[in-house]
Amino acid sequence: MSNEKKSILIVDDKISTMSSLLNMLTTEGFNVIQATNGEEGLKNAFQFHPDIILLDIVMPIMDGLTMLKILRRDTWGRNVPVVVLTNLDNDNSAVAALDSLAYDYLIKNQTKDEEIMQIIKNKINQQ
């Protein structure tokens, strides 16, 4: 399956993370949409209907878990795969994300780019 028409929304307020993911995903041929907080992420998700969302938790204006809960209330948003990609390494955040039907929960500093890419490709190929 070609990645050319597949789009990924990255919702993260950290410039270095955004830049790294953007470079990796565009190199792989994905169309990348960006947002720096959950409010902007929701707006972009509903406007562009990406194939997958990479979502940080700790962000200004609206955090990632709040965004995920609102997203899951929507008919389209209920089914879009969301990979939580955060530095929060605590069970409560993971449980909350997975309770809100996140596809996966990854700790940024414990996950290599190659692993992130493999998870994205696996999920996109399932669609």
Residue pairs with C-beta under 8 A, 6 or more apart in sequence:
1 124
1 125
2 29
3 28
3 29
3 30
3 121
3 124
4 29
4 31
5 31
6 30
6 31
6 51
6 52
6 124
7 30
7 31
7 32
7 33
7 48
7 50
7 51
8 25
8 30
8 31
8 32
8 33
8 50
8 51
8 52
8 53
8 54
8 120
9 32
9 33
9 34
9 35
9 41
9 44
9 45
9 48
9 50
9 52
9 53
9 54
10 18
10 21
10 22
10 25
10 32
10 33
10 34
10 35
10 53
10 54
11 34
11 35
11 36
11 37
11 38
11 40
11 41
11 44
11 53
11 54
11 55
11 56
11 59
11 64
11 67
12 18
12 21
12 36
12 54
12 55
12 56
12 59
12 85
13 36
13 37
13 56
13 58
13 59
13 60
14 56
17 56
17 85
17 108
18 34
18 36
20 113
21 32
21 54
21 85
21 116
22 32
22 34
24 113
24 116
24 117
25 32
25 117
25 120
26 32
28 117
30 120
33 44
33 48
33 50
34 44
35 41
35 43
35 44
36 59
36 60
37 59
37 60
37 61
37 62
38 59
38 61
38 62
38 63
38 64
38 66
38 67
39 61
39 62
39 67
40 61
41 53
41 55
41 62
41 64
41 67
42 62
42 67
42 70
42 71
44 50
45 53
45 71
45 77
45 80
46 74
46 76
46 77
49 76
49 80
50 80
51 80
51 81
51 124
51 127
52 80
52 81
52 82
52 83
52 103
52 120
52 123
52 124
53 71
53 80
53 81
53 82
53 83
54 83
54 85
54 116
54 120
55 64
55 67
55 68
55 82
55 83
55 84
55 85
55 86
55 102
56 64
56 84
56 85
56 86
57 63
57 64
57 65
57 84
57 86
57 88
57 93
57 97
58 64
58 86
58 87
58 88
64 84
64 86
64 97
65 93
65 96
65 97
65 100
68 82
68 84
68 97
68 100
68 101
68 102
69 100
70 77
71 77
71 78
71 80
71 82
72 78
72 100
72 101
78 101
81 103
81 123
81 127
82 101
82 102
82 103
83 102
83 103
83 104
83 105
83 106
83 116
83 119
83 120
83 123
84 94
84 97
84 102
84 104
84 105
84 106
85 106
85 108
85 111
85 116
86 93
86 105
86 106
86 107
86 108
87 107
87 108
87 109
88 107
89 107
89 110
93 105
94 105
97 105
98 105
103 119
103 123
104 119
106 115
106 116
106 119
